[in-house]
Amino acid sequence: MAALLNFLKSVAGISETKPLAQDLWRLDGNTVTVKVDKAPELLRPGGAVYLTGNGLKEPILVVSDNEGGFHSFSNRCTHFGRKLDPVPGKPALRCCSVNHSTFDYQGANLKGPAKKPIHVYKTELKNSELIINI
């Protein structure tokens, strides 16, 4: 039953990653600031959220890695434009569509039909805030 549900989610392009509440981040010019200590999804290794709205031109996926670092990406697969999710236990992202194009944290396509890399944003942690340069 779980396999069927996962397949149906893929057909519909439903991402497992949830949006971060808009009051936990802000856009100021070309800089996005995220309150990491208020985002429980980012406090666990492999956790992720996406940012949308608040004046962003495109959604951003933010991932916490297994070593305590953070990575930010354009949250659009370069194949069909669907959202991305982290691959559990691996430094990789996967498109939520049936084709499951997979990318590494440098944005390169590892497998699947996507031909172009995804955009990676420079991301750094300062105090308890994540600074993303877009």
N, CA, C and O of each residue as an XYZ file, in Angstrom:
536
protein
N       0.822     -1.196      0.000
C       0.000      0.000      0.000
C       0.868      1.263      0.000
O       0.542      2.232     -0.686
N       1.975      1.264      0.766
C       2.866      2.422      0.815
C       3.503      2.678     -0.546
O       3.669      3.828     -0.954
N       3.861      1.596     -1.252
C       4.475      1.742     -2.574
C       3.488      2.390     -3.552
O       3.873      3.240     -4.354
N       2.235      1.991     -3.482
C       1.219      2.570     -4.355
C       1.026      4.050     -4.032
O       0.934      4.876     -4.940
N       0.964      4.382     -2.760
C       0.804      5.775     -2.350
C       1.985      6.619     -2.838
O       1.790      7.725     -3.341
N       3.212      6.100     -2.689
C       4.392      6.820     -3.168
C       4.345      7.017     -4.677
O       4.707      8.083     -5.175
N       3.901      5.997     -5.408
C       3.779      6.108     -6.859
C       2.768      7.193     -7.228
O       3.033      8.015     -8.105
N       1.626      7.197     -6.571
C       0.593      8.191     -6.862
C       1.075      9.608     -6.539
O       0.755     10.551     -7.262
N       1.839      9.758     -5.462
C       2.426     11.060     -5.134
C       3.379     11.499     -6.242
O       3.403     12.671     -6.617
N       4.161     10.559     -6.762
C       5.102     10.878     -7.845
C       4.367     11.303     -9.103
O       4.775     12.252     -9.772
N       3.286     10.606     -9.430
C       2.495     10.953    -10.619
C       1.947     12.374    -10.462
O       1.942     13.154    -11.415
N       1.492     12.697     -9.269
C       0.919     14.014     -9.008
C       1.985     15.078     -8.750
O       1.673     16.268     -8.713
N       3.249     14.659     -8.569
C       4.322     15.615     -8.291
C       4.234     16.203     -6.900
O       4.521     17.384     -6.704
N       3.839     15.392     -5.931
C       3.703     15.861     -4.553
C       5.017     15.644     -3.815
O       5.505     14.518     -3.708
N       5.578     16.724     -3.315
C       6.848     16.700     -2.601
C       6.638     16.304     -1.141
O       5.602     16.605     -0.548
N       7.635     15.625     -0.570
C       7.597     15.279      0.859
C       8.005     16.476      1.726
O       7.601     16.574      2.884
N       8.805     17.379      1.161
C       9.304     18.540      1.890
C       8.201     19.576      2.031
O       7.474     19.859      1.079
N       8.085     20.133      3.220
C       7.037     21.108      3.520
C       7.591     22.535      3.498
O       8.789     22.738      3.694
N       6.724     23.520      3.261
C       7.188     24.910      3.272
C       7.487     25.374      4.696
O       6.868     24.919      5.658
N       8.444     26.285      4.806
C       8.751     26.908      6.097
C       7.818     28.096      6.271
O       7.600     28.862      5.332
N       7.268     28.249      7.468
C       6.368     29.368      7.751
C       7.044     30.682      7.374
O       8.225     30.881      7.660
N       6.303     31.567      6.740
C       6.879     32.813      6.223
C       7.380     33.745      7.314
O       8.175     34.640      7.030
N       6.940     33.562      8.550
C       7.450     34.419      9.619
C       8.805     33.943     10.157
O       9.370     34.578     11.047
N       9.331     32.826      9.625
C      10.628     32.299     10.061
C      11.757     32.626      9.085
O      12.888     32.177      9.268
N      11.452     33.399      8.061
C      12.481     33.823      7.123
C      12.081     35.139      6.484
O      10.911     35.523      6.476
N      13.101     35.831      5.938
C      12.817     37.105      5.273
C      13.748     37.282      4.070
O      14.854     36.743      4.032
N      13.275     38.040      3.108
C      14.041     38.400      1.918
C      14.384     39.869      2.025
O      13.508     40.705      2.245
N      15.668     40.184      1.868
C      16.123     41.567      1.883
C      17.076     41.728      0.708
O      18.248     41.363      0.797
N      16.569     42.280     -0.400
C      17.379     42.406     -1.611
C      17.696     41.030     -2.172
O      16.790     40.283     -2.542
N      18.983     40.691     -2.236
C      19.418     39.392     -2.752
C      19.826     38.438     -1.642
O      20.546     37.469     -1.883
N      19.369     38.709     -0.428
C      19.719     37.871      0.713
C      18.461     37.352      1.402
O      17.536     38.108      1.699
N      18.453     36.048      1.648
C      17.381     35.420      2.426
C      17.976     35.034      3.762
O      19.053     34.439      3.814
N      17.291     35.364      4.844
C      17.736     35.012      6.191
C      16.699     34.081      6.813
O      15.514     34.406      6.880
N      17.168     32.913      7.270
C      16.290     31.897      7.858
C      16.630     31.734      9.327
O      17.804     31.613      9.679
N      15.630     31.728     10.187
C      15.825     31.492     11.624
C      15.924     29.982     11.855
O      14.920     29.311     12.096
N      17.139     29.469     11.777
C      17.358     28.023     11.848
C      16.883     27.446     13.173
O      16.293     26.366     13.198
N      17.131     28.144     14.268
C      16.759     27.612     15.586
C      15.255     27.518     15.785
O      14.805     26.896     16.747
N      14.466     28.119     14.898
C      13.001     28.060     14.972
C      12.408     27.072     13.958
O      11.191     26.902     13.879
N      13.289     26.425     13.185
C      12.841     25.495     12.141
C      13.275     24.079     12.513
O      14.380     23.670     12.158
N      12.432     23.320     13.219
C      12.831     21.990     13.684
C      13.256     21.040     12.565
O      14.078     20.151     12.787
N      12.704     21.220     11.366
C      13.079     20.360     10.244
C      14.561     20.512      9.896
O      15.200     19.558      9.451
N      15.100     21.713     10.099
C      16.506     21.967      9.766
C      17.459     21.616     10.906
O      18.676     21.629     10.718
N      16.932     21.308     12.061
C      17.779     20.962     13.198
C      18.163     19.487     13.219
O      18.979     19.071     14.041
N      17.578     18.692     12.317
C      17.939     17.272     12.255
C      18.660     16.989     10.939
O      18.308     17.555      9.904
N      19.661     16.122     10.974
C      20.385     15.778      9.747
C      19.440     15.242      8.674
O      18.595     14.387      8.939
N      19.599     15.755      7.473
C      18.751     15.322      6.369
C      17.414     16.037      6.304
O      16.621     15.786      5.396
N      17.157     16.919      7.249
C      15.905     17.663      7.249
C      15.890     18.720      6.167
O      16.943     19.175      5.721
N      14.715     19.108      5.748
C      14.605     20.096      4.675
C      13.295     20.856      4.767
O      12.303     20.365      5.306
N      13.318     22.062      4.229
C      12.132     22.902      4.068
C      12.277     23.631      2.740
O      13.366     23.708      2.170
N      11.156     24.166      2.256
C      11.302     25.057      1.113
C      10.675     26.395      1.446
O       9.754     26.501      2.256
N      11.214     27.418      0.785
C      10.767     28.791      0.972
C      10.041     29.222     -0.285
O      10.516     28.991     -1.397
N       8.891     29.847     -0.107
C       8.128     30.356     -1.236
C       7.340     31.574     -0.770
O       6.965     31.675      0.398
N       7.093     32.493     -1.693
C       6.367     33.709     -1.339
C       7.310     34.778     -0.822
O       8.503     34.748     -1.122
N       6.790     35.727     -0.046
C       7.579     36.805      0.561
C       8.432     37.556     -0.456
O       9.451     38.138     -0.083
N       8.044     37.558     -1.730
C       8.786     38.283     -2.748
C       9.822     37.463     -3.499
O      10.482     37.989     -4.396
N       9.986     36.173     -3.154
C      10.938     35.334     -3.898
C      10.460     35.131     -5.327
O       9.264     34.965     -5.568
N      11.394     35.145     -6.276
C      11.045     34.904     -7.683
C      10.829     33.432     -7.952
O      10.047     33.070     -8.831
N      11.519     32.568     -7.201
C      11.340     31.118     -7.340
C      11.547     30.469     -5.973
O      12.253     31.024     -5.130
N      10.941     29.302     -5.739
C      11.101     28.637     -4.448
C      12.540     28.178     -4.230
O      13.264     27.870     -5.177
N      12.930     28.141     -2.966
C      14.268     27.701     -2.570
C      14.126     26.510     -1.641
O      13.324     26.536     -0.707
N      14.905     25.464     -1.896
C      14.966     24.294     -1.024
C      16.171     24.447     -0.112
O      17.274     24.721     -0.584
N      15.973     24.272      1.192
C      17.049     24.350      2.173
C      17.167     22.986      2.838
O      16.181     22.443      3.336
N      18.398     22.428      2.843
C      18.637     21.085      3.366
C      19.737     21.142      4.418
O      20.738     21.839      4.254
N      19.534     20.402      5.494
C      20.560     20.218      6.520
C      21.248     18.892      6.223
O      20.586     17.865      6.079
N      22.588     18.913      6.131
C      23.286     17.670      5.789
C      23.637     16.857      7.034
O      23.340     17.275      8.153
N      24.258     15.714      6.845
C      24.587     14.812      7.956
C      25.759     15.295      8.790
O      26.018     14.731      9.853
N      26.487     16.332      8.340
C      27.636     16.862      9.071
C      27.329     18.184      9.766
O      28.238     18.821     10.296
N      26.083     18.603      9.773
C      25.702     19.853     10.432
C      25.759     21.073      9.535
O      25.592     22.195     10.013
N      25.992     20.879      8.238
C      26.013     21.988      7.290
C      24.659     22.191      6.647
O      23.737     21.394      6.827
N      24.555     23.273      5.895
C      23.307     23.612      5.212
C      23.580     23.902      3.745
O      24.642     24.406      3.381
N      22.599     23.575      2.911
C      22.698     23.768      1.470
C      21.373     24.325      0.971
O      20.308     23.983      1.485
N      21.453     25.185     -0.037
C      20.245     25.792     -0.611
C      20.284     25.684     -2.126
O      21.333     25.826     -2.755
N      19.112     25.429     -2.693
C      18.996     25.166     -4.123
C      17.728     25.796     -4.676
O      16.774     26.055     -3.942
N      17.732     26.036     -5.981
C      16.487     26.360     -6.650
C      15.607     25.115     -6.518
O      16.046     24.009     -6.834
N      14.388     25.288     -6.059
C      13.514     24.130     -5.824
C      12.685     23.814     -7.064
O      11.457     23.750     -7.013
N      13.386     23.618     -8.173
C      12.749     23.255     -9.440
C      13.655     22.285    -10.173
O      14.801     22.612    -10.479
N      13.148     21.093    -10.455
C      13.889     20.135    -11.276
C      14.030     20.726    -12.676
O      13.099     21.351    -13.183
N      15.170     20.535    -13.289
C      15.401     21.095    -14.619
C      14.764     20.258    -15.728
O      14.879     20.604    -16.904
N      14.096     19.166    -15.368
C      13.411     18.350    -16.364
C      11.976     18.841    -16.561
O      11.625     19.313    -17.642
N      11.147     18.731    -15.522
C       9.751     19.162    -15.618
C       9.405     20.322    -14.700
O       8.266     20.790    -14.707
N      10.362     20.798    -13.908
C      10.091     21.919    -13.016
C       9.417     21.534    -11.715
O       8.934     22.402    -10.987
N       9.376     20.240    -11.410
C       8.762     19.795    -10.157
C       9.689     20.078     -8.977
O      10.873     20.362     -9.160
N       9.141     19.997     -7.770
C       9.915     20.244     -6.548
C      10.900     19.113     -6.292
O      10.792     18.021     -6.849
N      11.867     19.416     -5.425
C      12.906     18.460     -5.055
C      12.767     18.067     -3.591
O      12.244     18.831     -2.780
N      13.236     16.878     -3.264
C      13.283     16.374     -1.894
C      14.680     15.807     -1.644
O      15.316     15.308     -2.572
N      15.165     15.877     -0.398
C      16.440     15.208     -0.110
C      16.282     13.693     -0.192
O      15.213     13.154      0.096
N      17.355     13.016     -0.587
C      17.380     11.555     -0.595
C      17.843     11.124      0.791
O      18.954     11.472      1.189
N      17.028     10.375      1.545
C      17.395     10.005      2.915
C      18.767      9.325      3.000
O      19.040      8.358      2.288
N      19.630      9.856      3.891
C      20.936      9.264      4.148
C      22.001      9.535      3.103
O      23.118      9.031      3.220
N      21.677     10.333      2.069
C      22.649     10.600      1.005
C      22.736     12.099      0.736
O      21.750     12.812      0.919
N      23.891     12.585      0.308
C      24.013     13.999     -0.068
C      23.482     14.217     -1.482
O      24.235     14.542     -2.400
N      22.195     14.034     -1.636
C      21.573     14.122     -2.952
C      20.131     14.590     -2.825
O      19.522     14.503     -1.758
N      19.600     15.087     -3.932
C      18.219     15.543     -4.042
C      17.560     14.777     -5.166
O      18.211     14.369     -6.129
N      16.261     14.587     -5.032
C      15.524     13.841     -6.050
C      14.253     14.605     -6.408
O      13.569     15.151     -5.542
N      13.957     14.627     -7.696
C      12.728     15.241     -8.172
C      11.539     14.429     -7.665
O      11.612     13.203     -7.575
N      10.451     15.111     -7.338
C       9.278     14.411     -6.799
C       8.418     13.787     -7.898
O       7.379     13.199     -7.596
N       8.826     13.899     -9.171
C       8.033     13.308    -10.250
C       8.357     11.829    -10.424
O       9.248     11.305     -9.756
N       7.655     11.170    -11.295
C       7.854      9.746    -11.563
C       9.270      9.476    -12.072
O       9.835      8.422    -11.780
N       9.854     10.415    -12.832
C      11.173     10.208    -13.429
C      12.318     10.252    -12.423
O      13.384      9.692    -12.682
N      12.119     10.903    -11.289
C      13.099     10.976    -10.202
C      14.505     11.354    -10.646
O      15.462     10.664    -10.295
N      14.654     12.434    -11.410
C      16.002     12.940    -11.672
C      16.651     13.206    -10.326
O      16.004     13.703     -9.404
N      17.930     12.873    -10.215
C      18.648     12.996     -8.951
C      19.865     13.894     -9.156
O      20.551     13.807    -10.174
N      20.122     14.764     -8.165
C      21.201     15.749     -8.233
C      22.056     15.665     -6.976
O      21.560     15.313     -5.905
N      23.348     15.991     -7.106
C      24.196     16.062     -5.917
C      24.102     17.465     -5.318
O      23.429     18.335     -5.871
N      24.774     17.682     -4.193
C      24.704     18.974     -3.520
C      25.454     20.081     -4.263
O      25.357     21.247     -3.882
N      26.199     19.737     -5.313
C      26.826     20.746     -6.155
C      25.915     21.115     -7.335
O      26.263     21.964     -8.156
N      24.742     20.462     -7.407
C      23.752     20.757     -8.426
C      23.811     19.871     -9.651
O      22.928     19.948    -10.505
N      24.842     19.021     -9.764
C      25.019     18.185    -10.952
C      23.982     17.065    -11.004
O      23.590     16.511     -9.976
N      23.552     16.747    -12.213
C      22.613     15.654    -12.417
C      23.344     14.325    -12.259
O      24.332     14.077    -12.951
N      22.873     13.473    -11.361
C      23.466     12.153    -11.133
C      22.794     11.080    -11.981
O      23.454     10.176    -12.493
N      21.472     11.189    -12.124
C      20.733     10.234    -12.950
C      19.359     10.800    -13.257
O      18.916     11.767    -12.636
N      18.701     10.193    -14.212
C      17.368     10.633    -14.605
C      17.411     11.474    -15.866
O      18.487     11.740    -16.401
N      16.243     11.898    -16.346
C      16.150     12.576    -17.632
C      16.574     14.047    -17.638
O      16.750     14.616    -18.716
N      16.743     14.677    -16.485
C      17.152     16.090    -16.467
C      18.518     16.228    -17.137
O      19.427     15.444    -16.861
N      18.664     17.204    -18.001
C      19.924     17.419    -18.718
C      20.761     18.541    -18.113
O      21.979     18.574    -18.288
N      20.113     19.456    -17.404
C      20.815     20.606    -16.840
C      20.936     20.454    -15.319
O      20.109     19.796    -14.688
N      21.969     21.068    -14.741
C      22.103     21.055    -13.284
C      21.064     21.974    -12.640
O      20.446     22.799    -13.313
N      20.883     21.821    -11.344
C      20.032     22.753    -10.598
C      20.921     23.863    -10.044
O      22.126     23.674     -9.874
N      20.332     25.004     -9.768
C      21.098     26.136     -9.249
C      21.345     25.958     -7.748
O      20.431     25.639     -6.988
N      22.585     26.168     -7.343
C      22.982     26.087     -5.940
C      23.263     27.497     -5.446
O      23.966     28.258     -6.112
N      22.722     27.852     -4.288
C      22.952     29.171     -3.701
C      24.028     29.089     -2.623
O      24.115     28.105     -1.888
N      24.844     30.137     -2.541
C      25.835     30.224     -1.466
C      25.070     30.381     -0.154
O      24.192     31.234     -0.026
N      25.424     29.538      0.819
C      24.693     29.480      2.083
C      25.680     29.434      3.235
O      26.637     28.661      3.200
N      25.460     30.256      4.259
C      26.328     30.215      5.431
C      25.518     30.443      6.701
O      24.508     31.147      6.692
N      25.975     29.836      7.790
C      25.325     29.974      9.089
C      26.055     31.035      9.897
O      27.267     30.948     10.090
N      25.320     32.037     10.369
C      25.868     33.085     11.232
C      24.985     33.144     12.462
O      23.800     33.470     12.383
N      25.588     32.819     13.611
C      24.839     32.705     14.849
C      23.745     31.666     14.634
O      24.068     30.526     14.300
N      22.498     31.992     14.803
C      21.436     31.010     14.581
C      20.632     31.328     13.327
O      19.491     30.890     13.178
N      21.249     32.106     12.416
C      20.568     32.460     11.189
C      21.330     31.919      9.974
O      22.558     31.977      9.906
N      20.582     31.411      9.053
C      21.131     30.916      7.804
C      21.013     32.033      6.779
O      19.923     32.559      6.553
N      22.135     32.399      6.155
C      22.168     33.460      5.163
C      22.326     32.813      3.787
O      23.286     32.086      3.533
N      21.362     33.094      2.904
C      21.357     32.532      1.553
C      21.465     33.691      0.565
O      20.621     34.586      0.549
N      22.509     33.663     -0.257
C      22.699     34.687     -1.280
C      22.065     34.214     -2.584
O      22.492     33.222     -3.176
N      21.031     34.949     -3.023
C      20.334     34.540     -4.246
C      20.660     35.483     -5.400
O      20.162     35.294     -6.510
